[in-house]
Amino acid sequence: MRRERPLSVRQEAIMRLIRSWIIEHGEGPTIRQIGARVGLSSTSSVAYQLAQLEEWGLISRAGRDWSSCCLEPPRPPRRGLRSR
């Protein structure tokens, strides 16, 4: 499910961090690493933000750990055409 509204400032920061971390380290950051870099001290707050991004189809993860997360390629917008 893709989200129609724009991401919050914090969600944008998390997405940028994940993108740069994967480029630099070859895998996603941990919840604690994300929290330390975007200003969230609560790991549950970071997990909530990540779960939202995953639900909206912007990130996914291979396992249970968030360090296995990867960015999903953007999907083309859906057209209003229907087949008959």
C-alpha positions as YAML, in Angstrom:
chain: A
units: angstrom
residues:
- id: 1
  name: MET
  ca: [0.00, 0.00, 0.00]
- id: 2
  name: ARG
  ca: [1.54, 3.31, -1.06]
- id: 3
  name: ARG
  ca: [0.99, 6.42, 0.94]
- id: 4
  name: GLU
  ca: [-0.62, 9.37, -0.82]
- id: 5
  name: ARG
  ca: [0.51, 12.14, 1.54]
- id: 6
  name: PRO
  ca: [4.12, 13.27, 1.76]
- id: 7
  name: LEU
  ca: [6.37, 11.85, 4.43]
- id: 8
  name: SER
  ca: [7.01, 13.75, 7.65]
- id: 9
  name: VAL
  ca: [10.34, 15.48, 8.18]
- id: 10
  name: ARG
  ca: [11.44, 12.67, 10.51]
- id: 11
  name: GLN
  ca: [10.40, 9.97, 8.03]
- id: 12
  name: GLU
  ca: [12.34, 11.75, 5.28]
- id: 13
  name: ALA
  ca: [15.38, 11.87, 7.57]
- id: 14
  name: ILE
  ca: [15.07, 8.13, 8.28]
- id: 15
  name: MET
  ca: [14.79, 7.35, 4.55]
- id: 16
  name: ARG
  ca: [17.88, 9.46, 3.77]
- id: 17
  name: LEU
  ca: [19.79, 7.78, 6.60]
- id: 18
  name: ILE
  ca: [18.86, 4.28, 5.45]
- id: 19
  name: ARG
  ca: [19.83, 5.11, 1.86]
- id: 20
  name: SER
  ca: [23.24, 6.54, 2.82]
- id: 21
  name: TRP
  ca: [23.93, 3.82, 5.41]
- id: 22
  name: ILE
  ca: [23.26, 1.03, 2.90]
- id: 23
  name: ILE
  ca: [25.56, 2.72, 0.36]
- id: 24
  name: GLU
  ca: [28.32, 3.10, 2.96]
- id: 25
  name: HIS
  ca: [27.99, -0.16, 4.91]
- id: 26
  name: GLY
  ca: [26.19, -2.57, 2.57]
- id: 27
  name: GLU
  ca: [23.32, -3.20, 5.01]
- id: 28
  name: GLY
  ca: [20.71, -1.19, 6.86]
- id: 29
  name: PRO
  ca: [21.33, 0.55, 10.19]
- id: 30
  name: THR
  ca: [20.05, -0.83, 13.49]
- id: 31
  name: ILE
  ca: [17.17, 0.80, 15.35]
- id: 32
  name: ARG
  ca: [19.59, 2.35, 17.85]
- id: 33
  name: GLN
  ca: [21.79, 3.74, 15.08]
- id: 34
  name: ILE
  ca: [18.76, 5.28, 13.38]
- id: 35
  name: GLY
  ca: [17.50, 6.78, 16.63]
- id: 36
  name: ALA
  ca: [20.88, 8.30, 17.49]
- id: 37
  name: ARG
  ca: [21.14, 9.97, 14.09]
- id: 38
  name: VAL
  ca: [17.60, 11.31, 13.73]
- id: 39
  name: GLY
  ca: [17.11, 12.41, 17.33]
- id: 40
  name: LEU
  ca: [14.81, 9.69, 18.68]
- id: 41
  name: SER
  ca: [15.87, 8.25, 22.03]
- id: 42
  name: SER
  ca: [13.07, 5.68, 22.17]
- id: 43
  name: THR
  ca: [13.68, 2.52, 20.14]
- id: 44
  name: SER
  ca: [9.93, 1.94, 20.03]
- id: 45
  name: SER
  ca: [9.48, 5.31, 18.32]
- id: 46
  name: VAL
  ca: [12.03, 4.34, 15.69]
- id: 47
  name: ALA
  ca: [10.40, 0.92, 15.25]
- id: 48
  name: TYR
  ca: [7.02, 2.62, 14.78]
- id: 49
  name: GLN
  ca: [8.39, 4.92, 12.07]
- id: 50
  name: LEU
  ca: [10.07, 1.98, 10.32]
- id: 51
  name: ALA
  ca: [6.89, -0.10, 10.50]
- id: 52
  name: GLN
  ca: [4.97, 2.77, 8.87]
- id: 53
  name: LEU
  ca: [7.52, 3.04, 6.07]
- id: 54
  name: GLU
  ca: [7.37, -0.73, 5.59]
- id: 55
  name: GLU
  ca: [3.56, -0.73, 5.53]
- id: 56
  name: TRP
  ca: [3.59, 1.99, 2.86]
- id: 57
  name: GLY
  ca: [5.94, -0.10, 0.72]
- id: 58
  name: LEU
  ca: [8.93, 2.26, 0.94]
- id: 59
  name: ILE
  ca: [11.23, -0.19, 2.72]
- id: 60
  name: SER
  ca: [11.26, -3.92, 3.31]
- id: 61
  name: ARG
  ca: [13.37, -6.30, 5.35]
- id: 62
  name: ALA
  ca: [14.59, -9.81, 4.74]
- id: 63
  name: GLY
  ca: [14.52, -10.96, 8.35]
- id: 64
  name: ARG
  ca: [13.29, -9.82, 11.70]
- id: 65
  name: ASP
  ca: [16.10, -7.31, 12.24]
- id: 66
  name: TRP
  ca: [15.79, -3.81, 10.81]
- id: 67
  name: SER
  ca: [19.44, -3.97, 9.79]
- id: 68
  name: SER
  ca: [18.25, -6.27, 6.99]
- id: 69
  name: CYS
  ca: [16.03, -3.52, 5.60]
- id: 70
  name: CYS
  ca: [16.35, -2.26, 2.05]
- id: 71
  name: LEU
  ca: [14.70, 0.49, 0.06]
- id: 72
  name: GLU
  ca: [11.96, -0.48, -2.33]
- id: 73
  name: PRO
  ca: [12.08, 0.97, -5.84]
- id: 74
  name: PRO
  ca: [9.32, 3.49, -6.48]
- id: 75
  name: ARG
  ca: [6.32, 2.07, -8.26]
- id: 76
  name: PRO
  ca: [4.85, 3.95, -11.20]
- id: 77
  name: PRO
  ca: [1.65, 5.84, -10.38]
- id: 78
  name: ARG
  ca: [-1.55, 3.98, -11.08]
- id: 79
  name: ARG
  ca: [-3.52, 5.22, -14.03]
- id: 80
  name: GLY
  ca: [-7.26, 5.75, -13.90]
- id: 81
  name: LEU
  ca: [-7.84, 3.34, -16.79]
- id: 82
  name: ARG
  ca: [-9.78, 0.15, -16.24]
- id: 83
  name: SER
  ca: [-10.02, -2.84, -18.53]
- id: 84
  name: ARG
  ca: [-13.42, -4.02, -19.61]
...
